[in-house]
Amino acid sequence: MRAAAYTQDQFQPVKLKKIPTLASSVGGFERLVQVIADVLPADEKIAAIGIGSPGPLDPHTGYLLAPPNNPEWHNFPLAPKLSEHFGAKAYLDNDANLAALGEYRYGAGKGHRDALYLTVSTGVGGGVISDGRLLQGYHGLAAELGHSIVDPNGPLCSCGFNGHLEAFSSGPAIARYVLQELDNGATSALRRDESLTARQIAEAAHQGDELALRAFRRAGEYLGIGVASFLHAFDPSILIFGGGVSQAGRILFDSFEESLKKRVFHPRYLEGLVITRAQLGDDAGLLGARALAEIKSGL
């Protein structure tokens, strides 16, 4: 959990605090209330609260629907309860959406009206800015880009369905592929270990390990398949990558770019397209939540 307090004319927080989420424990709401209270300056009135959370959620009602890693908060009225407690309007949205909004307003996406943000990390999340507005959709569930199907016969995703982009290109998916290949007799400097991470695999790939390189080429190949469809749907002028896996560099992006070029149905989609890294790091979601609060409350 991360909380920050901002004034209307400053983009650096007055105070910032983070604590472990402890998703499997009870009392999560009380802990969240406390971490928010800890960053509030004394005697200051809160104008609005912006909240980013893993989905699925409903930004229109402020309810968390079924966060897979936090059963305590299933069908939980997070924004209404925070609003009641602090006496200020509270607004909720998907954390990847808010990272997209943060990068668009304050980071790599400044100056663009149509932006696509992808975080490639423990999962694959996304956010879309279309003509200067955050895309939410009818149910508030738009831009779940990591759960786009890139191979209906592909591996099982963390959400329980097969063949999603997240099941190919996320950090855990890369590790699962390496473990399966080791079980099948592949040779590698990597050793079979259930705690193997994408970061360790990236280090081996940079040292020339063929299995590790193959794992990242595969992840990049499917990332290109997914992004080609996203370009067809949203036609952005900038594509922003965040998340730890995206830090792997050319071992991922060489195959991604080759795959993308092969799969866009017209080269016009790539003309002028900026492909870049996120600039705000861990602050992207907080700044996106700040922007959400400003936009929704008309500050």
C-alpha positions, -999 to +999 in steps of 0.1 A: +000+000+000+013+034-010-002+068+000+008+103-008-005+138-002-003+164-029-012+201-030-030+213-061+000+232-074+028+207-067+036+173-083+060+163-056+042+148-026+041+166+007+045+132+023+047+097+010+044+064+029+043+027+019+036-004+040+032-041+031-002-050+017-005-082+036-032-093+012-040-126+030-046-109+064-078-093+077-081-056+086-069-044+053-092-014+052-082-002+086-045-004+076-053+016+044-071+042+064-041+045+087-015+049+060-036+076+044-040+094+077-003+092+082+005+113+051-021+140+057-007+174+069-022+185+102-053+208+099-055+204+061-089+197+045-088+170+019-102+181-015-104+146-031-089+111-029-078+091-059-073+053-055-056+028-077-062-009-071-058-042-090-090-052-107-115-063-115-133-032-101-161-008-109-148+028-112-184+041-116-195+029-081-161+027-064-165-010-056-137-036-058-153-067-074-130-097-070-093-089-065-077-123-069-051-118-042-073-102-016-105-122-008-113-098+021-121-071-004-145-090-028-175-068-036-161-042-013-172-005-014-137+009-011-143+045-025-176+050-006-161+039+027-130+061+023-152+090+013-173+085+044-143+082+067-124+112+054-153+134+045-141+139+009-150+125-025-130+094-034-125+079-068-113+044-077-097+030-109-075+002-120-039+006-110-026+001-145-051+026-159-038+052-133-002+045-142-012+052-178-029+084-167+002+094-146+026+088-175+003+107-199+000+138-178+033+139-161+057+115-177+067+099-210+033+105-226+033+143-222+024+160-255+005+130-268-033+127-271-034+090-278-012+068-256-010+031-248+007+020-216+017-015-208+033-028-176+050-061-180+058-075-146+042-101-123+013-097-146+006-077-178-015-046-173-025-018-196-041+015-199-053+035-229-056+073-233-078+081-263-081+117-275-068+129-241-092+108-221-087+077-200-106+048-216-128+031-189-156+014-209-193+008-201-186-014-171-154+003-162-135-028-172-118-016-204-081-020-213-075-053-195-049-058-222-030-086-204-060-108-207-062-105-244-061-139-261-030-144-282-033-182-285-065-200-275-046-232-270-019-215-250-009-220-213-032-212-184-033-176-172-034-167-136-070-157-141-079-193-150-083-189-188-060-202-215-038-183-239-038-147-225-009-124-232+000-125-195+004-163-197+033-158-222+050-125-214+048-118-177+077-126-154+061-157-138+052-169-173+088-166-185+100-185-154+074-213-159+085-217-195+122-221-184+112-247-157+092-267-183+120-267-207+144-278-180+120-306-172+120-316-209+158-319-208+170-285-221+206-276-212+212-243-194+233-227-167+200-222-149+190-248-123+155-260-117+142-240-088+106-231-081+118-197-069+134-189-102+126-153-113+125-135-147+153-112-134+176-142-129+167-155-163+174-121-178+208-121-162+215-155-177+203-143-211+227-113-210+255-138-204+245-158-235+225-187-220+205-201-249+175-213-229+172-179-212+175-161-245+148-184-260+125-176-231+127-139-236+124-142-274+092-162-269+079-136-245+087-108-270+071-127-299+038-129-281+040-094-268+043-083-304+012-104-313-008-087-286+004-052-293-003-055-330-040-060-321-038-031-296-025-008-323-053-019-346-079-011-319-065+022-305-040+036-330-018+054-304+010+078-311+031+065-282+036+031-267+049+032-231+064+002-213+067-001-176+073-030-152+103-050-143+103-074-173+105-044-196+138-036-181+153-067-198+162-045-228+170-059-263+167-096-253+129-089-251+124-060-275+143-073-305+118-101-309+090-079-299+097-053-326+102-080-352+069-097-342+050-064-342+063-054-377+052-088-391+017-085-377+003-050-382-018-052-413-006-018-426+027-001-419+009+032-413+003+021-377+040+022-371+047+056-388+056+081-361+049+056-333+071+063-303+081+032-283+096+042-250+100+033-214+079+048-185+095+077-167+078+078-134+086+044-119+067+036-088+052+071-087+032+066-119+002+051-100+002+077-073+004+106-098-023+089-118-045+087-087-038+124-081-048+132-117-080+111-113-090+130-082-084+163-100-103+153-131-133+138-114-137+165-088-131+193-112-102+208-092 
